[in-house]
Amino acid sequence: GFLDAVVDIYVSDTGAERPSVVGRSSKEAIALGSSGNADLLITHEPIALYEFLTTHPEAEVTESFTSRFVIVAPPGGVFAAVDAVGYFAAIAHNGATFVSRNDGSGTHVKEQSIWSQAGIEPSEEPWYVAASAGMGATLLIASERGATTLAELGAFLSADDVVDLVEVDLQDSAGLENPYQATVVDPASSPGATAFQEWLASEPGRSAIRRANLALFGFEVYEVS
């Protein structure tokens, strides 16, 4: 609901026509942009975005906001580890159930990167569950199975009251930063998308992001400079 809250402020403050917000993984969002079915993409998967930009040089990209990834686990199944790589290694060592989004999202790509840094290929392990689902469904599956997963902080906080999972407190959270980019697919044909992108990067837009954070979470989950 975060982006919907920001859009509400945008429409209220500017009188602009309301953009239609469709929630998809970064992979799916970029596919919609590639097929001409989306004017503005807000994504957090830099490799897929780079590949998109190589075939769509007319697209314009700005940094929009940054959140962070969190490891969430059942309350009685939290391991001691310094950082995310060490925690993933502990999961593998203990054979603890891990649920992956497995959907090409930015969260899934980050998860795969952490396994790679840990020197572990989990896909064939019996404790590794490929959900092939969105973040909300993945959190529910992890909660039902008493499993660990990697989540985007805002999504976890939004589901916190319906899942029995806790955020793992790591000594070192380096590498879990989660920047989002706003990409106008074709500025020449979508002035409304350009206007919203420019507003997001402006001081009124940054103020709206802060206001939406406070209304939904009570603190800044999605941070702007």
C-alpha positions in Angstrom: 0.0 0.0 0.0 3.0 2.4 0.1 2.9 3.5 -3.5 -0.9 3.9 -3.4 -0.4 6.2 -0.4 2.2 8.2 -2.3 -0.1 8.4 -5.4 -3.0 9.6 -3.2 -0.8 12.5 -2.1 0.3 13.2 -5.7 -3.3 13.5 -6.9 -4.4 15.5 -3.9 -1.5 18.0 -4.1 -1.3 18.4 -7.9 -4.8 17.7 -9.2 -3.3 15.4 -11.8 -5.1 12.4 -13.1 -4.5 9.4 -10.9 -2.0 6.9 -12.2 -3.1 3.3 -12.2 -0.8 1.3 -9.9 -0.3 -2.4 -10.7 1.8 -4.5 -8.3 4.2 -6.9 -10.0 7.6 -8.3 -9.4 10.5 -6.4 -11.1 10.7 -9.0 -13.8 7.0 -8.8 -14.6 7.0 -5.0 -14.5 9.9 -4.8 -16.9 8.1 -7.3 -19.2 5.0 -5.1 -19.1 7.2 -2.1 -20.1 8.8 -4.0 -22.9 5.4 -5.0 -24.4 4.2 -1.4 -24.2 1.7 -2.1 -21.4 3.2 0.1 -18.7 4.4 3.7 -18.9 6.4 3.9 -15.7 8.3 1.1 -13.9 9.4 1.2 -10.3 11.7 -1.7 -9.8 14.6 -2.9 -7.7 16.3 -5.4 -9.9 19.3 -3.6 -11.5 20.4 -6.4 -13.8 17.0 -6.8 -15.5 16.7 -3.1 -15.7 20.1 -2.7 -17.3 19.1 -5.4 -19.9 15.8 -3.5 -20.6 17.7 -0.2 -21.1 20.1 -1.7 -23.7 17.0 -2.3 -25.9 15.1 0.8 -24.8 17.7 3.6 -24.9 14.9 6.2 -25.0 13.8 5.3 -21.4 14.7 7.7 -18.6 15.7 6.4 -15.1 15.8 8.2 -11.8 16.5 7.0 -8.3 13.3 7.1 -6.3 13.8 5.7 -2.7 15.6 3.0 -0.8 14.5 0.4 1.6 16.3 -2.7 2.8 16.0 -6.5 2.7 15.4 -8.4 5.9 15.8 -12.1 6.8 12.6 -13.2 8.7 12.4 -16.5 10.6 10.1 -18.3 13.0 10.5 -17.0 16.6 12.0 -20.2 17.9 14.3 -20.8 14.9 16.7 -17.9 14.8 20.4 -18.7 14.3 23.3 -16.6 15.5 25.2 -15.0 12.6 27.1 -11.8 11.8 25.7 -11.1 8.4 23.3 -12.3 5.8 25.8 -14.6 4.1 26.6 -16.2 7.4 23.0 -16.6 8.2 22.3 -18.4 4.9 25.2 -20.7 5.6 23.7 -21.5 9.0 20.4 -22.3 7.3 22.1 -24.8 5.0 24.2 -26.3 7.8 21.1 -26.9 10.0 18.9 -28.0 7.1 16.3 -25.4 8.2 13.4 -24.8 5.8 13.8 -21.8 3.6 11.1 -20.4 1.3 12.2 -18.6 -1.9 10.0 -16.3 -3.9 11.5 -17.9 -7.0 9.7 -15.4 -9.3 12.5 -13.3 -10.8 11.7 -10.4 -8.5 14.4 -8.1 -7.0 14.0 -10.0 -3.7 14.6 -13.3 -5.4 17.6 -12.0 -7.3 19.1 -10.7 -4.0 18.4 -14.0 -2.3 20.3 -15.8 -5.1 23.2 -13.4 -4.7 23.5 -14.2 -1.0 23.5 -18.0 -1.6 26.2 -17.5 -4.2 28.3 -15.5 -1.8 27.9 -18.2 0.7 29.1 -20.8 -1.9 25.8 -22.7 -1.7 23.5 -24.0 -4.4 20.3 -24.7 -2.6 17.8 -25.4 -5.4 18.0 -29.2 -5.1 18.1 -29.4 -1.3 15.1 -30.9 0.5 14.9 -27.9 2.9 14.6 -25.4 0.0 11.0 -24.5 -1.0 10.5 -22.6 -4.3 7.2 -20.8 -3.9 7.1 -19.1 -7.3 4.8 -16.5 -5.7 4.7 -12.9 -4.7 6.0 -11.5 -1.4 2.8 -11.7 0.5 2.2 -15.3 -0.4 5.8 -16.3 0.3 5.6 -14.8 3.8 2.4 -16.7 4.5 4.0 -20.0 3.3 7.1 -19.4 5.4 4.9 -18.7 8.4 2.8 -21.8 7.9 5.9 -24.0 7.5 7.9 -22.5 10.3 10.5 -21.4 7.7 12.9 -18.6 6.9 12.7 -16.2 3.9 14.2 -13.1 2.6 11.7 -10.1 2.4 11.6 -6.5 1.6 11.1 -4.6 4.9 7.9 -2.7 3.9 6.2 -5.9 2.7 7.2 -7.7 5.9 5.8 -4.9 8.1 2.6 -4.9 6.2 2.1 -8.6 6.8 3.5 -8.6 10.4 0.1 -9.0 12.0 -0.8 -12.1 10.0 2.5 -14.1 10.0 4.4 -15.7 12.9 7.8 -14.5 11.8 10.4 -12.2 13.3 13.1 -10.1 11.7 16.6 -11.6 12.3 18.8 -9.0 14.0 22.2 -9.2 12.2 25.3 -7.5 13.5 26.2 -6.4 10.0 23.4 -5.6 7.5 25.8 -4.4 4.7 24.6 -5.6 1.3 21.0 -5.6 2.2 20.3 -2.1 0.9 17.4 -2.1 -1.5 17.3 1.0 -3.9 14.4 1.5 -6.3 14.5 3.1 -9.7 11.7 4.9 -11.5 11.9 4.4 -15.3 9.7 6.1 -17.9 9.6 3.7 -20.7 8.9 6.2 -23.5 9.0 9.8 -22.4 7.9 11.1 -25.8 4.6 9.3 -25.7 3.8 9.4 -21.9 4.0 12.9 -20.5 1.9 11.8 -17.5 4.5 9.2 -16.5 7.3 11.8 -16.9 5.4 14.3 -14.7 5.0 11.7 -12.0 8.6 10.6 -12.2 9.8 14.2 -11.9 7.4 14.9 -9.0 8.8 11.8 -7.2 12.3 13.2 -7.4 11.2 16.8 -6.4 11.0 18.1 -2.8 7.2 17.8 -2.8 7.6 14.2 -3.9 10.2 13.4 -1.3 8.0 15.0 1.3 5.1 12.9 0.2 7.3 9.7 0.5 8.1 10.7 4.0 4.5 11.4 4.9 3.3 8.1 3.4 6.0 6.3 5.5 4.9 7.9 8.7 1.2 7.2 8.0 1.8 3.5 7.2 4.7 2.5 9.4 5.5 5.3 11.9 9.0 5.7 10.6 10.9 5.8 7.3 11.0 2.4 5.7 11.4 3.9 2.2 14.1 6.5 2.6 14.8 9.5 0.4 17.9 11.7 0.5 
